[in-house]
Amino acid sequence: MGGAIQGRVLNLLDSVSTLAGTETSAGYTDGTGAKARFNDLEGITTDGTNLYVADRVNSTIRKIVITTGVVTTLAGTAGSIGSTDDTGVAARFYGPIGITSDGTNLYVSDTENYTVRKIVISTGAVTTLAGTAGSAGSTDGTGSAARFSALTGITTDGTNLYVTDTSFHTIRKIVISTGEVTTLAGTAISPGSTDGTGSAARFYYPFGITTDGTNLFVVDTYNNTIRKIVISTGVVTTLAGMAGSPGSTDGTGAAVRFSYPLGTTTDGTKLYVVDSGNSTIRQIVISTGVVTTLAGTVGSPGSSNGTGTMASFHGPVGISTDGTNLFVDDSYNNTIRQIVISTGVVTTFAGTAGSPGSTDGTGAAARFSYPCGITTDGTNLYAVDNANSTIRKIVISTGVVTTLAGTSDSVGSTDGAGAAARFYYPCGITTDGTNLYVVDVDNDTIRQIVIATGVVSTLAGTPGSVGSTNGTGAAARFNLPLEITTDGTSLYVTDNANSTIRKIVISTGVVTTLAGTPGSVGSTNGTGASALFKNPNGITTDGINLYVADSGNYTIRRIVISTGVVTTLAGSPGSVGSTNGMGAAARFKFPSGITTDGFSLYVNDRGNNTIRKISISTGVVTTLAGTAGSVGSTDGTVATALFSNPTGITTDGKSLFVGDSNNNTVRQIH
């Protein structure tokens, strides 16, 4: 609904990246050393001779010869997602993350397909071992009868695979010879930090996993702990860190602190952990739980080579070892780093490690100027480039940016096709799949764009004529309208300066006031005109209700479309802050953009520079990404990523896309 794909819970894997605008040297090139290019490396493993890497965004499995640094593609084709079993480049993957090897085969967590894939190293032949592409769940069973959700880490003891089923907070076991899947520890959709046996134990978004043959070691990411599971009994204990206490402290056991750890590997005596939020590599002595920092400097992301803390990393994720060296997926540098364990010397093994404008191009070559609203039809994003007064199109799979309508720096109200049309600082945007509907803010009008042709027309309002009049088409009046959504039949607009919610029937252009009273500001709940708002901003719908970011009241309001009944879902009128909590206990600071997957709301809490998540059924509010009070452009995990005045937000059912206005970028949370 409203240009956000709904109907399944977003399985966000807690990372933020820049989709278009300025970024590092991402790409897809086979080659040697620095000539190779990757795009969001995740899992990494080795058979002692070669490295094998899950190149997530390219949906490929890459092979790197350790002695030469030569990079080739073993399976999959960059830019071609899918679930096809076949050989080499004819096979298809969808966002693979985890990878492990028994020396003969590779086993891959094909995350967005919800499957575990097997690759014969010698031939590149790919088959599906367990799960069914496109079918998420938590069912135990054999082969295609099993169900997973957001698989990430994977390891093997040679007989079985062990997988972190991250968004369901469980550890799953797969018998390689039969494909039989069981749940070894944790209970689906029951997060927590409890130690115990089997289903009595609790995890909170576990990610990385490794084994010494007797035990599993799990990176329990949201608990900021390292957990140990005895394979034979399923007994779970906490080896290092303390749930709910992030930090960077070295020490022993519960005295240690981590910040969103992700990957892990072992040489049988020690664990090596990617402490992503700290941009460091940590070492843990298994027998004692003593933790030290092997490489990287806390809070100093970068790409510097050096020894120990003189080196720097940026958003590292995966890690593997050949017993002498560690190999790290330095994800946001798009490089593979090598660490000599005995010395801590860090080098770059493969790969090469905020400018406003209006340039079309791909990824970092594109330029925006204060991108505001954003929507999607599932294949493309459509972004309102506010300061350029244009509507931009971004192909999700490639990041290619073009200008669909309007001309940079040429404001006006002209209807026409493509570059002949003119806008005047537009902001809100939504789609019904065929057309785009744009809030042309300084024209006080609602514009319609036919996606296939780029033809722009004015659906409601008259340029330069401000008011609150209901009527049809040009007879209607708005006063600083900002955001817009649709249920496919009607449009719903936050008429900001009127502090009302307006309804527009698409087929006729008839405009009415659904809720609020023009010129009457307040926070009263009620029906229709008896309810009051204060400068409402973002708006979205699940088809039954509207959800409004009532920015001036610092609240999220709900409106039943059929009755106009208005209630407050979260926040307290007049109480500003960044507190997480349930309903009225939560606090916001000028919430703006809002979208939904049908189960949760995702809100740009603009004044806090964070992205907040609200459970529709309970009203519980949490912070999904960004840090309140911290402004920046950093990509990384949700804990380390920074935003600057995020405004627009949408979802394609897999990721969130954010118009990060002051950074002049479009960000992706996945």
Salt bridges, closest charged atoms under 4 A:
ASP30 OD1 - ARG62 NH2 2.83
ASP40 OD2 - ARG56 NH2 2.65
GLU42 OE2 - ARG56 NE 3.44
ASP55 OD2 - ARG62 NH1 2.65
ASP85 OD1 - ARG117 NH2 2.86
ASP110 OD2 - ARG117 NH1 2.66
ASP140 OD1 - ARG172 NH2 2.96
ASP165 OD2 - ARG172 NH1 2.81
ASP195 OD1 - ARG227 NH2 2.88
ASP220 OD2 - ARG227 NH1 2.70
ASP250 OD1 - ARG282 NH2 2.87
ASP275 OD2 - ARG282 NH1 2.63
ASP330 OD2 - ARG337 NH1 2.64
ASP360 OD1 - ARG392 NH2 2.93
ASP385 OD2 - ARG392 NH1 2.64
ASP415 OD1 - ARG447 NH2 2.93
ASP440 OD2 - ARG447 NH1 2.67
ASP495 OD2 - ARG502 NH1 2.69
ASP550 OD2 - ARG557 NH1 2.70
ASP605 OD2 - ARG612 NH1 2.66
ASP635 OD1 - ARG667 NH2 2.83
ASP660 OD2 - ARG667 NH1 2.69
